């Protein structure tokens, strides 16, 4: 998965968004080194093997998407014993690496002793990481995803140290507290200080939505490893651009000379991969397409979401996109080398 001195770009886990069909699509587009699954919640019992294989179907294909993108399994919970036992099941189901979620800010998750609520208990972070680390074979990496703290950014130094002492192979740090949610500002500086102090790989995460954002994040943190989520969905060209700056060899992606995003083929691929995984339902799939375009409008440059969100069928949606594409073609002069 992640190698200490080799740059990497990781697709962030986003609940209800970066599922298996989306991972397959972004694996086709290119740029990412690997991805992390949406979290599987460990609450009152050990998770069964079938649940891992249902939510992370890539476990049946060597831990990679059909398009070649490796997938790391993420688990979330506050009981060290249950987390360790579930990690064993994940490994037996085919997981090649385990990530532990200490960063989810959702109130429902936090009220049930999961995600970011563990940031208030540094010793429990060490206990959970150590339990998972000792449960799976040494060749299986165990990593941890953290926020800067519950309500103080200074908490990251103790929490990150505890995760490292528990045996984490690397840390991913989102540059906000749980109290901040996703509101600005982003704090990249503490991520760089953790990287300097601990001496293990640190993945910088949060608000990397443009190539300039990436450059600033790299300058501030000194990191070689980065995680991108919303930025990649808003601009599917972005992972390839970042990968080129990192010097990562990537497949040819869908960049064109004017850097215009051709949305219809991307959305068609999401439909096809949804069908491939047997999860196609017209209304639900249409909602997924709108969800993607909503992110492209909020965090990127997609300008026709007001029209797109009102459609009632995929055919109507693609008609809206066709008109948008024609408008783009008419508004841009021919490219001249």
Backbone bond lengths (Angstrom), bond angles and torsions (degrees), N, CA, C in turn:
res aa  C-N    CA-C-N  psi(-1)  N-CA   C-N-CA  omega(-1)  CA-C   N-CA-C  phi
1 X - - - 1.455 - - 1.535 110.62 -
2 X 1.337 117.91 -92.35 1.452 120.76 -177.32 1.518 110.29 -103.27
3 X 1.323 115.92 131.49 1.464 122.59 -179.57 1.523 107.70 -110.83
4 X 1.326 116.79 136.82 1.469 122.41 -168.70 1.519 113.37 -51.03
5 X 1.299 118.72 -50.49 1.468 120.66 -171.92 1.530 112.87 -108.65
6 X 1.333 115.79 18.45 1.453 120.74 177.86 1.523 109.26 -111.92
7 X 1.328 119.47 120.33 1.469 120.85 -178.52 1.523 111.72 -56.29
8 X 1.318 114.99 148.17 1.459 120.07 -179.18 1.517 110.19 -148.02
9 X 1.328 115.49 148.92 1.457 123.13 174.15 1.523 107.48 -125.66
10 X 1.327 116.27 125.38 1.462 122.08 -170.87 1.517 110.00 -117.76
11 X 1.329 116.35 135.67 1.452 121.54 175.13 1.522 108.99 -78.86
12 X 1.328 116.46 122.71 1.460 121.80 -176.21 1.527 111.51 -70.15
13 X 1.332 116.01 146.72 1.464 119.14 171.84 1.521 109.93 -77.64
14 X 1.318 116.92 129.68 1.459 121.90 179.42 1.521 107.38 -134.11
15 X 1.319 115.48 112.31 1.463 121.38 -173.90 1.523 111.05 -56.78
16 X 1.337 115.90 126.76 1.449 121.43 179.09 1.509 114.88 76.29
17 X 1.319 117.19 7.96 1.464 121.10 -177.15 1.531 110.90 -127.37
18 X 1.324 117.19 -61.20 1.471 119.98 -175.06 1.528 110.28 -91.85
19 X 1.331 115.11 61.68 1.465 120.67 176.54 1.518 109.68 -83.82
20 X 1.329 116.68 -172.53 1.466 120.16 -174.25 1.528 113.43 -58.07
21 X 1.350 120.75 -45.97 1.469 118.73 177.62 1.529 113.14 -59.97
22 X 1.347 117.10 -41.67 1.458 119.18 179.63 1.525 110.92 -67.66
23 X 1.321 117.36 -39.03 1.473 119.75 177.08 1.526 110.55 -61.54
24 X 1.328 116.45 -37.79 1.465 119.53 178.72 1.528 110.93 -65.23
25 X 1.333 116.74 -43.23 1.463 120.33 -179.93 1.527 110.51 -62.04
26 X 1.341 116.96 -50.17 1.459 119.83 -177.69 1.524 111.58 -69.35
27 X 1.320 116.85 -24.98 1.461 119.26 171.98 1.514 111.96 -66.72
28 X 1.330 116.35 -34.87 1.469 120.57 176.22 1.514 111.53 -68.57
29 X 1.316 116.70 -42.12 1.464 120.44 -177.37 1.520 110.50 -62.39
30 X 1.333 116.57 -38.93 1.463 120.43 174.82 1.514 113.78 96.63
31 X 1.330 115.21 160.87 1.450 122.22 177.31 1.510 113.58 117.93
32 X 1.333 117.42 -36.23 1.456 120.40 -176.65 1.519 112.08 -82.54
33 X 1.335 114.85 143.77 1.464 122.17 175.12 1.523 110.24 -79.52
34 X 1.318 116.49 -46.26 1.457 121.99 173.35 1.525 108.56 -158.78
35 X 1.318 116.12 174.71 1.460 122.04 -180.00 1.525 109.09 -127.15
36 X 1.326 115.47 165.63 1.465 121.58 176.57 1.521 107.29 -121.35
37 X 1.325 116.15 134.37 1.460 120.01 -177.82 1.523 111.47 -68.69
38 X 1.329 116.10 159.54 1.449 119.97 166.23 1.533 107.66 -57.21
39 X 1.343 116.04 149.41 1.466 117.50 -175.38 1.528 112.24 -68.49
40 X 1.331 114.51 146.39 1.455 121.83 168.69 1.521 106.54 -106.29
41 X 1.313 115.83 124.24 1.462 121.31 -171.87 1.521 111.57 -86.27
42 X 1.325 115.83 126.82 1.466 123.20 177.78 1.521 106.49 -104.74
43 X 1.327 117.25 110.08 1.467 119.08 -175.57 1.524 112.38 -116.99
44 X 1.336 116.90 -73.93 1.470 119.21 -172.76 1.519 113.75 -109.28
45 X 1.311 117.43 -6.81 1.464 119.54 -177.73 1.522 109.86 -154.67
46 X 1.316 115.09 165.56 1.463 121.29 177.66 1.524 108.62 -70.14
47 X 1.312 116.50 134.92 1.459 120.16 -179.75 1.522 110.68 -71.36
48 X 1.331 117.94 136.88 1.471 120.73 179.00 1.521 112.21 -77.33
49 X 1.307 114.84 157.90 1.463 120.66 -178.82 1.529 111.55 -59.93
50 X 1.330 116.09 -38.84 1.460 119.35 -178.89 1.512 113.13 -61.54
51 X 1.333 117.05 -32.34 1.461 120.23 179.35 1.523 111.03 -67.89
52 X 1.322 116.39 -41.47 1.466 119.28 176.63 1.522 110.54 -61.76
53 X 1.322 116.60 -44.04 1.464 119.36 -176.75 1.523 112.10 -71.28
54 X 1.329 116.84 -26.48 1.465 119.46 177.37 1.524 110.41 -73.46
55 X 1.334 117.40 -46.71 1.457 120.85 -176.18 1.526 113.10 -81.71
56 X 1.320 116.64 -23.76 1.469 120.80 177.30 1.529 107.34 -127.48
57 X 1.327 117.50 72.71 1.468 120.32 -175.94 1.525 113.36 -61.77
58 X 1.340 116.96 -16.48 1.463 120.41 177.89 1.530 112.08 -63.36
59 X 1.340 117.27 -15.87 1.466 119.96 178.30 1.531 111.04 -62.60
60 X 1.329 116.37 -23.44 1.461 120.29 178.92 1.519 112.58 -81.84
61 X 1.324 117.45 -9.29 1.468 121.41 -178.96 1.523 110.66 -123.66
62 X 1.320 115.67 45.75 1.457 120.81 174.83 1.511 114.81 74.43
63 X 1.335 117.75 18.22 1.453 120.68 -179.96 1.510 113.95 78.90
64 X 1.338 117.12 17.55 1.471 121.89 179.01 1.524 110.08 -127.23
65 X 1.324 116.33 152.65 1.454 119.98 171.17 1.524 108.92 -66.41
66 X 1.327 115.56 163.61 1.462 119.35 175.31 1.524 111.30 -60.91
67 X 1.326 116.66 -20.58 1.462 121.01 179.59 1.520 112.22 -95.34
68 X 1.351 116.82 8.89 1.458 120.63 169.60 1.509 117.16 94.86
69 X 1.338 118.81 7.02 1.460 120.96 -178.61 1.527 109.86 -91.14
70 X 1.343 119.01 119.38 1.470 120.63 176.91 1.527 111.37 -62.61
71 X 1.330 115.98 147.73 1.462 122.20 -178.33 1.530 109.53 -126.90
72 X 1.324 116.36 124.66 1.456 122.56 175.34 1.533 108.61 -94.37
73 X 1.320 116.92 138.01 1.456 121.55 -178.83 1.529 109.75 -86.02
74 X 1.343 116.18 130.93 1.462 120.70 178.46 1.532 110.42 -110.94
75 X 1.337 115.72 133.38 1.456 121.25 175.89 1.527 109.58 -121.72
76 X 1.324 116.08 158.02 1.465 122.04 -175.52 1.516 108.48 -141.86
77 X 1.329 117.77 134.66 1.452 121.59 177.03 1.510 111.52 168.36
78 X 1.333 116.03 167.82 1.450 120.56 -175.82 1.508 115.40 -111.50
79 X 1.327 118.20 -5.27 1.456 121.67 179.77 1.527 109.34 -97.52
80 X 1.319 116.91 111.98 1.464 120.98 -173.87 1.526 112.02 -59.44
81 X 1.323 116.80 -40.67 1.459 120.09 -178.88 1.513 112.74 -65.24
82 X 1.324 116.45 -46.16 1.459 120.47 178.99 1.527 111.14 -66.91
83 X 1.321 116.85 -37.03 1.464 120.08 177.53 1.524 110.53 -63.69
84 X 1.333 116.80 -43.29 1.465 120.59 179.62 1.521 111.03 -63.99
85 X 1.332 116.48 -45.30 1.464 120.01 -179.36 1.525 111.14 -65.11
86 X 1.327 116.87 -37.79 1.474 120.05 177.75 1.522 111.06 -68.28
87 X 1.328 116.80 -35.30 1.467 119.65 177.07 1.526 110.88 -63.08
88 X 1.329 116.95 -37.36 1.468 120.09 176.49 1.526 110.17 -61.72
89 X 1.335 115.97 -43.94 1.468 120.10 179.10 1.530 110.07 -62.60
90 X 1.339 116.46 -42.00 1.467 119.83 178.56 1.522 110.60 -59.86
91 X 1.321 116.72 -43.44 1.464 120.82 178.12 1.526 110.35 -62.14
92 X 1.314 116.73 -45.07 1.470 120.26 179.90 1.529 111.54 -65.17
93 X 1.344 116.23 -26.47 1.468 120.52 178.00 1.523 112.20 -79.14
94 X 1.346 116.34 -12.61 1.456 119.53 177.15 1.510 116.05 123.55
95 X 1.340 118.49 4.59 1.463 120.84 -178.77 1.523 110.75 -65.06
96 X 1.337 115.56 135.23 1.467 121.71 178.73 1.520 111.81 -98.30
97 X 1.349 117.29 -11.51 1.457 122.33 179.02 1.516 107.50 -162.55
98 X 1.346 115.99 150.04 1.463 122.10 -178.67 1.527 108.98 -121.81
99 X 1.333 116.08 133.62 1.460 121.59 173.42 1.521 108.51 -116.87
100 X 1.343 116.76 141.79 1.461 121.90 179.86 1.517 108.67 -111.24
101 X 1.337 115.71 126.71 1.454 121.74 -175.29 1.529 110.50 -90.02
102 X 1.339 115.67 110.27 1.455 122.49 171.77 1.529 109.99 -114.78
103 X 1.314 117.00 22.79 1.452 119.40 -172.91 1.506 116.30 -124.13
104 X 1.348 119.08 -13.52 1.466 120.39 -175.00 1.529 110.18 -60.66
105 X 1.355 118.11 124.72 1.465 120.64 -177.47 1.524 114.57 -92.16
106 X 1.346 118.07 2.38 1.463 120.70 -175.04 1.531 110.78 -62.77
107 X 1.315 116.58 132.23 1.471 121.16 -176.84 1.527 111.82 -59.63
108 X 1.339 116.54 -41.46 1.465 119.22 -179.07 1.517 110.85 -60.70
109 X 1.312 116.77 -43.45 1.459 121.42 178.65 1.527 110.64 -65.42
110 X 1.328 116.76 -45.60 1.461 121.43 -177.43 1.523 112.31 -65.35
111 X 1.341 116.88 -35.00 1.471 119.93 179.07 1.519 112.29 -67.75
112 X 1.323 116.26 -20.02 1.469 120.51 -178.58 1.529 111.55 -110.68
113 X 1.334 115.05 35.45 1.467 122.15 169.82 1.529 112.16 62.06
114 X 1.304 115.83 45.70 1.457 119.53 178.23 1.512 112.18 -139.96
115 X 1.324 116.74 165.22 1.452 121.57 175.34 1.512 112.92 65.61
116 X 1.327 115.85 -134.20 1.463 121.83 -172.08 1.520 113.89 -66.91
117 X 1.336 118.66 -18.00 1.466 119.21 179.24 1.523 111.78 -60.58
118 X 1.336 118.11 -26.15 1.462 121.53 178.79 1.519 111.93 -68.68
119 X 1.336 116.90 -16.91 1.466 119.96 179.03 1.526 112.04 -64.73
120 X 1.329 116.78 -16.12 1.467 120.85 177.11 1.523 112.35 -82.80
121 X 1.343 116.37 -7.21 1.463 120.86 -174.40 1.529 110.33 -133.01
122 X 1.318 117.77 77.92 1.470 121.35 -174.06 1.526 114.07 -53.72
123 X 1.323 117.90 -40.70 1.467 119.62 -177.52 1.527 111.47 -66.65
124 X 1.322 117.01 -29.60 1.469 119.76 176.93 1.519 110.56 -70.58
125 X 1.332 117.05 -32.85 1.470 119.46 174.63 1.521 109.51 -60.03
126 X 1.316 117.10 -47.22 1.471 120.46 178.21 1.528 110.69 -61.00
127 X 1.321 116.69 -42.25 1.466 121.05 -178.04 1.526 111.15 -62.40
128 X 1.336 116.34 -45.50 1.463 119.99 -177.31 1.524 110.69 -68.11
129 X 1.339 117.11 -45.83 1.463 119.45 178.94 1.527 110.49 -61.27
130 X 1.326 117.42 -43.60 1.466 120.83 -179.26 1.520 111.26 -63.60
131 X 1.335 117.48 -39.13 1.459 120.68 179.86 1.524 111.35 -64.63
132 X 1.334 115.96 -44.20 1.470 119.74 179.08 1.526 110.30 -67.63
133 X 1.331 115.44 -43.34 1.471 120.11 -179.58 1.531 111.01 -58.21
134 X 1.320 117.72 -42.96 1.467 120.72 -177.48 1.522 112.49 -76.23
135 X 1.342 115.88 -18.34 1.461 119.39 -176.03 1.525 113.20 -80.76
136 X 1.332 117.00 -33.08 1.468 119.91 -175.89 1.523 110.14 -103.20
137 X 1.326 118.01 158.82 1.465 120.29 -179.07 1.525 112.91 -57.75
138 X 1.317 118.16 150.00 1.474 121.67 -178.52 1.520 113.75 -55.94
139 X 1.330 117.49 -28.46 1.468 120.23 -178.28 1.528 112.71 -74.03
140 X 1.330 117.49 -11.55 1.468 121.00 -179.62 1.523 108.43 -92.80
141 X 1.333 118.82 112.08 1.469 119.97 179.77 1.529 111.63 -64.37
142 X 1.316 115.25 143.51 1.468 122.29 173.62 1.525 107.37 -122.97
143 X 1.301 117.09 122.35 1.465 121.61 -179.19 1.523 109.47 -122.74
144 X 1.326 116.34 171.50 1.460 121.27 -179.91 1.512 109.91 -136.73
145 X 1.330 115.61 139.50 1.457 120.66 175.18 1.524 108.78 -108.60
146 X 1.330 116.09 128.66 1.452 123.12 -174.97 1.521 110.83 -127.85
147 X 1.331 115.81 156.37 1.452 121.59 159.91 1.527 107.73 -98.59
148 X 1.334 115.97 174.93 1.460 119.03 -177.38 1.523 112.04 -66.21
149 X 1.312 117.41 -24.19 1.454 121.34 178.99 1.510 109.97 165.81
150 X 1.331 116.13 -179.58 1.466 119.79 176.78 1.522 110.19 -73.11
151 X 1.333 116.37 -54.14 1.467 119.75 178.13 1.523 113.15 -138.44
152 X 1.336 117.02 6.10 1.467 121.41 178.70 1.521 109.59 -135.90
153 X 1.336 116.34 130.48 1.462 119.19 -178.82 1.529 111.82 -69.68
154 X 1.320 117.69 -19.27 1.461 119.87 -179.17 1.519 112.92 -73.20
155 X 1.326 117.62 -14.80 1.465 120.85 -179.62 1.522 112.55 -64.59
156 X 1.321 116.65 -22.46 1.462 119.92 -174.48 1.516 112.38 -59.86
157 X 1.318 118.18 -30.74 1.464 119.53 -174.72 1.533 111.44 -68.33
158 X 1.323 117.57 -42.48 1.464 119.36 176.64 1.517 111.28 -73.08
159 X 1.325 117.10 -43.45 1.462 119.59 -178.33 1.528 112.13 -63.79
160 X 1.324 116.76 -42.06 1.463 120.06 178.60 1.525 110.50 -64.88
161 X 1.344 116.25 -39.33 1.458 120.18 178.21 1.525 110.88 -63.47
162 X 1.328 116.98 -40.32 1.465 120.73 178.64 1.530 111.10 -64.16
163 X 1.329 116.70 -42.40 1.462 120.01 178.55 1.519 110.87 -62.58
164 X 1.325 117.06 -41.44 1.460 120.66 177.61 1.521 110.62 -64.17
165 X 1.340 117.75 -44.42 1.459 121.19 179.42 1.522 111.66 -62.52
166 X 1.341 116.13 -29.35 1.457 119.71 176.37 1.512 113.57 -72.63
167 X 1.330 116.57 -13.76 1.455 120.18 176.98 1.507 115.51 110.14
168 X 1.338 118.13 16.88 1.467 120.27 179.52 1.523 110.96 -62.16
169 X 1.316 116.16 134.09 1.461 121.53 178.39 1.516 111.59 -73.79
170 X 1.322 116.12 -33.93 1.461 121.65 174.35 1.526 108.35 -157.59
171 X 1.327 115.78 165.35 1.452 122.48 178.62 1.521 109.62 -122.15
172 X 1.311 116.04 141.78 1.458 121.59 168.41 1.524 106.82 -111.03
173 X 1.329 117.15 128.33 1.459 120.81 -175.43 1.530 109.89 -123.78
174 X 1.335 114.59 120.84 1.464 120.61 173.06 1.524 107.47 -87.23
175 X 1.317 117.34 132.03 1.452 121.80 -170.37 1.518 115.80 -81.55
176 X 1.325 117.68 41.90 1.460 122.70 174.35 1.525 109.30 -143.44
177 X 1.329 116.57 160.69 1.456 121.16 170.57 1.519 109.29 -83.53
178 X 1.324 114.28 168.90 1.462 118.56 175.32 1.526 109.64 -64.89
179 X 1.339 117.31 -39.62 1.463 121.46 -179.13 1.524 111.40 -60.81
180 X 1.323 117.18 -31.07 1.467 121.01 -178.85 1.511 112.25 -76.38
181 X 1.326 117.31 -20.81 1.461 119.80 -176.99 1.513 110.82 62.09
182 X 1.325 116.43 -119.28 1.464 121.20 176.43 1.529 111.44 -118.32
183 X 1.346 116.24 16.69 1.459 120.25 -178.57 1.530 110.70 -77.81
184 X 1.326 117.20 148.62 1.463 119.85 175.55 1.530 109.99 -68.72
185 X 1.343 116.18 158.07 1.468 127.69 5.06 1.528 112.08 -91.53
186 X 1.313 115.81 167.71 1.453 122.21 170.86 1.528 108.32 -91.47
187 X 1.320 117.14 143.01 1.465 121.95 -179.87 1.530 108.68 -116.41
188 X 1.314 115.76 95.66 1.463 120.00 178.57 1.529 112.55 -85.37
189 X 1.321 117.35 -24.85 1.470 119.94 -174.20 1.521 113.60 -56.50
190 X 1.351 119.83 -46.23 1.464 119.19 179.90 1.532 113.24 -61.70
191 X 1.329 116.57 -28.77 1.465 119.55 178.22 1.522 109.61 -62.49
192 X 1.320 116.30 -44.02 1.461 120.40 178.12 1.514 112.35 -64.16
193 X 1.329 117.31 -37.53 1.459 120.21 179.87 1.523 111.23 -67.83
194 X 1.338 116.69 -38.46 1.470 119.89 175.60 1.527 110.10 -61.90
195 X 1.320 115.83 -45.78 1.470 119.60 179.39 1.524 110.72 -56.50
196 X 1.330 117.28 -43.79 1.462 121.09 -179.04 1.530 111.95 -66.69
197 X 1.314 117.01 -38.97 1.457 121.05 -173.77 1.526 113.47 -77.97
198 X 1.337 117.31 -37.28 1.466 119.15 -170.94 1.523 113.89 -90.17
199 X 1.287 117.44 -32.18 1.457 118.68 178.53 1.514 114.94 77.01
200 X 1.351 118.21 14.51 1.461 120.97 171.90 1.528 107.38 -114.98
201 X 1.324 117.86 160.80 1.467 119.15 -178.84 1.526 112.03 -59.11
202 X 1.321 115.73 137.63 1.455 122.67 177.33 1.523 108.52 -126.01
203 X 1.319 116.03 129.84 1.460 122.92 178.01 1.515 108.30 -98.95
204 X 1.332 116.78 122.73 1.461 121.59 179.07 1.521 110.03 -85.48
205 X 1.342 116.02 134.04 1.461 121.16 -174.97 1.529 110.06 -140.15
206 X 1.326 115.35 141.71 1.450 120.85 173.77 1.515 113.93 121.71
207 X 1.333 116.09 119.72 1.470 123.74 173.11 1.525 114.31 61.33
208 X 1.312 118.48 31.49 1.463 120.90 171.04 1.522 106.25 -94.08
209 X 1.320 115.58 91.62 1.463 121.27 -173.03 1.513 113.51 -116.18
210 X 1.333 116.59 -9.82 1.456 121.28 176.98 1.530 107.82 -140.99
211 X 1.319 115.32 169.05 1.457 119.54 177.36 1.529 110.21 -64.81
212 X 1.312 117.63 -35.56 1.463 120.17 177.03 1.529 111.24 -66.45
213 X 1.342 117.29 -38.26 1.468 119.94 174.96 1.526 110.38 -57.86
214 X 1.324 115.82 -46.27 1.462 119.85 179.20 1.528 111.08 -58.70
215 X 1.307 116.29 -45.14 1.465 119.50 -178.43 1.519 111.40 -62.56
216 X 1.336 116.35 -40.90 1.469 119.08 178.27 1.523 110.85 -66.73
217 X 1.317 116.24 -42.54 1.467 120.00 179.30 1.520 110.75 -61.13
218 X 1.321 116.83 -43.52 1.469 120.07 179.05 1.521 110.90 -63.44
219 X 1.327 117.20 -40.69 1.460 120.59 179.92 1.530 111.46 -65.92
220 X 1.331 116.87 -42.84 1.465 120.78 -176.85 1.523 111.74 -72.04
221 X 1.334 117.30 -42.42 1.464 120.65 -173.60 1.522 113.95 -90.54
222 X 1.319 117.07 -25.87 1.456 120.23 -173.30 1.511 113.32 71.29
223 X 1.331 116.59 12.10 1.472 120.46 -176.72 1.529 111.82 -76.63
224 X 1.327 113.76 156.29 1.464 121.87 171.63 1.522 111.72 -106.79
225 X 1.325 115.80 -8.17 1.463 121.24 -173.59 1.525 109.05 -123.69
226 X 1.336 115.87 136.04 1.460 120.75 -173.62 1.521 110.11 -140.40
227 X 1.335 114.89 147.95 1.465 121.26 176.15 1.519 108.46 -119.69
228 X 1.350 115.66 132.91 1.457 121.81 -178.49 1.523 108.58 -130.83
229 X 1.336 116.16 137.57 1.454 121.18 177.86 1.513 111.46 -128.01
230 X 1.324 116.87 -82.95 1.466 121.06 -177.02 1.527 112.28 -58.59
231 X 1.327 116.77 -37.08 1.459 119.16 179.66 1.512 112.90 -60.73
232 X 1.350 116.20 -37.43 1.465 120.22 -179.69 1.517 111.77 -72.60
233 X 1.328 117.08 -31.80 1.453 119.95 177.85 1.524 110.80 -75.40
234 X 1.329 116.10 -35.95 1.461 119.71 178.29 1.519 111.72 -69.53
235 X 1.324 116.33 -35.51 1.460 122.03 -179.40 1.523 109.07 -138.70
236 X 1.330 118.67 91.04 1.463 121.24 -178.14 1.532 114.15 -61.42
237 X 1.342 117.40 -11.93 1.459 120.27 173.62 1.523 111.96 -74.43
238 X 1.334 117.00 -25.62 1.463 121.53 -170.50 1.523 114.07 -58.17
239 X 1.357 120.44 -45.50 1.468 118.58 -179.78 1.523 113.31 -57.01
240 X 1.326 116.90 -41.44 1.456 119.55 178.70 1.513 112.49 -64.94
241 X 1.333 116.43 -37.95 1.461 120.21 178.60 1.530 111.17 -66.00
242 X 1.338 116.11 -43.50 1.462 119.68 178.33 1.520 110.44 -65.11
243 X 1.322 116.30 -42.77 1.461 120.17 179.75 1.518 111.54 -59.69
244 X 1.323 116.94 -38.74 1.458 119.91 177.49 1.521 110.59 -63.88
245 X 1.332 117.66 -40.80 1.469 120.63 178.38 1.527 111.40 -66.39
246 X 1.327 116.52 -32.31 1.462 120.76 179.16 1.528 112.12 -79.48
247 X 1.317 116.63 -11.24 1.456 120.06 -178.49 1.507 113.86 80.77
248 X 1.338 116.51 21.70 1.464 121.06 179.62 1.523 109.01 -87.23
249 X 1.317 117.29 130.77 1.465 121.05 175.57 1.515 108.50 -72.15
250 X 1.323 117.40 123.89 1.459 121.45 -177.14 1.516 110.52 -129.77
251 X 1.353 116.96 158.54 1.462 119.84 173.14 1.518 110.22 -63.88
252 X 1.333 116.27 159.93 1.460 120.20 174.14 1.518 107.58 -66.36
253 X 1.333 117.03 126.82 1.466 119.33 -179.67 1.519 110.20 -103.50
254 X 1.323 115.53 -165.04 1.457 120.17 -172.01 1.524 113.73 -92.19
255 X 1.318 117.17 25.01 1.457 119.25 175.57 1.523 110.34 -63.73
256 X 1.304 116.06 142.21 1.452 118.60 171.64 1.518 108.20 -124.32
257 X 1.300 115.70 175.56 1.455 119.02 -169.93 1.525 113.44 -66.78
258 X 1.314 117.67 -24.98 1.462 119.73 179.88 1.524 111.70 -100.83
259 X 1.336 116.24 4.12 1.460 121.66 178.13 1.524 112.10 59.63
260 X 1.338 116.75 32.25 1.465 122.26 176.80 1.521 108.30 -89.85
261 X 1.322 116.67 132.02 1.458 120.64 -179.22 1.523 108.72 -81.28
262 X 1.314 116.97 123.29 1.455 122.89 178.46 1.528 107.57 -92.12
263 X 1.325 116.91 91.34 1.459 121.27 -171.37 1.526 114.96 -68.88
264 X 1.330 120.60 -39.82 1.469 118.35 -175.44 1.531 114.99 -54.50
265 X 1.345 120.48 -47.24 1.467 118.36 179.00 1.530 112.90 -62.35
266 X 1.330 117.96 -36.23 1.460 120.87 178.90 1.526 110.66 -64.59
267 X 1.333 116.58 -44.84 1.459 119.67 -179.81 1.525 111.59 -68.68
268 X 1.328 116.28 -35.26 1.465 119.61 175.46 1.528 110.65 -62.41
269 X 1.317 116.82 -39.74 1.467 119.83 178.57 1.532 110.34 -64.42
270 X 1.340 117.56 -37.94 1.459 119.32 177.92 1.526 110.77 -64.47
271 X 1.331 116.17 -39.24 1.468 119.39 176.66 1.527 110.21 -62.47
272 X 1.321 116.17 -46.38 1.468 119.98 -177.26 1.523 111.62 -63.33
273 X 1.344 117.20 -41.80 1.465 119.57 179.02 1.522 111.19 -70.92
274 X 1.314 117.92 -31.55 1.465 120.44 174.36 1.522 110.18 -63.28
275 X 1.322 116.29 -42.03 1.465 120.59 176.21 1.523 110.85 -64.13
276 X 1.331 116.31 -40.60 1.459 121.05 -179.40 1.534 111.31 -58.28
277 X 1.322 116.26 -37.95 1.461 120.44 -179.07 1.528 112.44 -88.41
278 X 1.326 117.11 8.14 1.457 121.39 175.20 1.507 114.24 68.72
279 X 1.322 117.27 28.13 1.458 120.47 -175.54 1.523 111.66 -120.26
280 X 1.336 116.97 24.89 1.467 119.57 -176.54 1.529 110.69 -85.09
281 X 1.323 115.74 121.09 1.462 123.57 170.64 1.523 105.35 -136.02
282 X 1.325 118.28 124.71 1.472 120.41 -170.90 1.521 114.73 -48.87
283 X 1.323 118.06 -50.61 1.463 119.60 -176.02 1.525 111.16 -68.21
284 X 1.319 116.65 -43.89 1.464 119.97 -178.70 1.524 110.87 -66.51
285 X 1.324 116.42 -39.37 1.459 119.60 179.45 1.525 110.75 -66.67
286 X 1.325 117.30 -39.56 1.460 120.43 176.34 1.527 110.11 -60.44
287 X 1.322 116.52 -40.25 1.475 119.64 177.46 1.516 110.94 -62.36
288 X 1.337 117.07 -38.02 1.460 120.38 178.19 1.528 111.28 -63.69
289 X 1.321 116.69 -41.48 1.464 120.46 179.01 1.522 110.44 -64.37
290 X 1.327 116.44 -43.28 1.463 120.00 177.50 1.523 111.24 -64.43
291 X 1.318 116.35 -37.76 1.466 120.36 178.21 1.515 110.69 -58.89
292 X 1.326 116.19 -44.16 1.462 120.45 179.76 1.534 110.26 -63.92
293 X 1.328 116.36 -46.74 1.455 119.23 -179.36 1.525 112.03 -67.34
294 X 1.321 116.97 -29.96 1.459 119.99 175.86 1.522 110.85 -62.38
295 X 1.329 116.44 -42.38 1.464 119.99 176.83 1.522 110.75 -65.66
296 X 1.341 115.79 -37.72 1.466 119.25 178.64 1.520 111.41 -65.18
297 X 1.331 116.29 -30.96 1.463 120.03 177.59 1.523 111.53 -77.57
298 X 1.334 116.22 -40.53 1.467 120.37 -175.89 1.522 112.40 -74.74
299 X 1.333 115.99 -41.01 1.462 120.16 -173.73 1.521 113.88 -110.61
300 X 1.343 116.60 -4.74 1.455 120.19 -177.90 1.507 111.75 -131.54
301 X 1.318 115.72 -144.30 1.471 120.01 -172.03 1.524 113.88 -116.30
302 X 1.348 118.57 10.87 1.454 119.87 179.83 1.525 109.29 -67.40
303 X 1.333 116.95 122.90 1.467 121.04 -168.67 1.523 114.48 -105.33
304 X 1.333 118.42 -3.81 1.461 119.80 -172.08 1.517 113.25 -113.53
305 X 1.329 117.30 28.70 1.452 118.30 -176.51 1.527 112.45 -69.94
306 X 1.332 118.03 -30.61 1.466 120.13 178.86 1.525 110.74 -57.48
307 X 1.321 116.12 -39.97 1.467 119.69 177.12 1.519 110.78 -75.95
308 X 1.334 116.88 -40.78 1.460 120.78 -176.08 1.526 112.27 -64.84
309 X 1.325 117.07 -36.67 1.470 118.94 -174.17 1.527 112.66 -72.29
310 X 1.330 117.47 -14.75 1.469 120.61 -177.48 1.528 112.83 -90.24
311 X 1.320 118.26 -11.30 1.463 120.27 -176.18 1.527 110.10 -70.01
312 X 1.330 115.69 157.70 1.458 120.80 -177.24 1.515 112.84 -116.37
313 X 1.331 117.94 -5.92 1.460 121.52 178.12 1.521 109.16 -140.69
314 X 1.328 116.25 160.60 1.463 119.68 177.35 1.521 110.85 -65.70
315 X 1.337 117.09 -32.48 1.463 119.81 178.50 1.528 110.09 -61.76
316 X 1.324 116.81 -43.00 1.458 120.10 178.04 1.522 111.10 -64.89
317 X 1.327 115.84 -36.88 1.461 119.36 179.63 1.522 111.06 -63.53
318 X 1.326 116.29 -45.51 1.459 118.70 -179.62 1.526 111.87 -69.02
319 X 1.318 117.22 -26.67 1.471 119.37 173.97 1.525 110.20 -66.75
320 X 1.334 117.45 -41.25 1.463 121.19 175.91 1.519 110.57 -60.87
321 X 1.332 115.89 -43.38 1.465 120.23 -179.44 1.515 111.29 -66.78
322 X 1.319 116.80 -35.12 1.468 120.10 178.45 1.526 110.35 -63.26
323 X 1.327 116.88 -43.26 1.465 120.14 177.71 1.526 110.55 -64.39
324 X 1.337 115.98 -38.08 1.466 120.62 178.29 1.511 110.80 -63.41
325 X 1.343 116.44 -42.82 1.463 121.08 179.86 1.525 111.60 -63.37
326 X 1.333 116.22 -40.64 1.460 119.83 177.76 1.519 109.90 -62.96
327 X 1.348 115.89 -41.56 1.455 119.64 178.56 1.507 112.50 -61.24
328 X 1.316 116.64 -40.96 1.464 120.49 177.96 1.525 110.82 -63.47
329 X 1.328 115.23 -42.49 1.454 118.98 -177.99 1.532 110.29 -63.28
330 X 1.327 116.78 -39.27 1.456 120.00 -178.59 1.518 112.79 -73.94
331 X 1.339 116.13 -26.54 1.469 119.68 -175.87 1.519 112.98 -89.03
332 X 1.331 118.22 -7.21 1.461 121.08 -179.96 1.521 109.92 -116.32
333 X 1.307 119.08 128.54 1.468 120.75 176.39 1.511 110.47 -66.85
334 X 1.309 118.41 158.81 1.458 120.88 177.04 1.524 110.66 -56.73
335 X 1.335 114.77 143.00 1.460 119.11 179.09 1.534 109.61 -72.19
336 X 1.337 114.21 132.08 1.473 119.57 177.23 1.512 108.06 -120.23
337 X 1.312 117.33 122.76 1.476 121.65 -177.23 1.515 109.97 -68.33
